[in-house]
Amino acid sequence: MEYLVTMTTQVPPGTSGQTVDDIRIREAARSRELAEQGHLLRLWRPPHLAGEWKSVGLFAGADGSELEEVLASMPLRVWRTDQVTPLSPHPNDPGNGQGMKQTAAEFLTTFTVAIPQGTPAQTVADANAREAVRARELAGQGHLLRLWTLPGQGRALGLWRAKDAATMRAIAKSLPLDPWMTTDITPLTTHPNDPAIATD
């Protein structure tokens, strides 16, 4: 099973620079081990507040208990709080994140679909079919890397690649379900411990 984990680290005031550097070195080493074991799949830096370290990771584990063991084994956990979101398979997921090592900006999108009451079932079915076709097109173009179903009604998480934020917004607008969707886009920047970089 896959999980999205938002990790927020706050170093206690007065902590020496040497202590911080030591934990960061051990964190990088542990991240490599977890990637080799198949637990840490991707790691990014999202926007964050000044004085705050924030990372977003894509992890894999047999269940929530195993994931907790994985997260607890990371040295930065002593200063970190983790927000875990379980991810389920989505029918339009390209599956293997092809082209992840190519250079381009990456984005996470959260889609929430709310179909207007009274919409004919055939209209919904047609829109879903067109959405699946468009997802395959975008995957083939290297834009859509992964797609998951989130907890809650009509919610999905996407991992995308685009030239810039404007292009990403245009891609989201091109989705057939866009008229019924609320879309939140989170820009991602490179994290030095990202397995995709480590295996380049």
Secondary structure, 3 states (H helix, E strand, C coil): CEEEEEEEECCCCCCCHHHHHHHHHHHHHHHHHHHHCCCEEEEEECCCCCCCEEEEEEEECCCHHHHHHHHHCCHHHHHEEEEEEEEEECCCCCCCCCCCCCCCEEEEEEEEECCCCCCCHHHHHHHHHHHHHHHHHHHHCCCEEEEEECCCCCEEEEEEEECCHHHHHHHHHCCCCHHHEEEEEEEEEECCCCHHHHCC
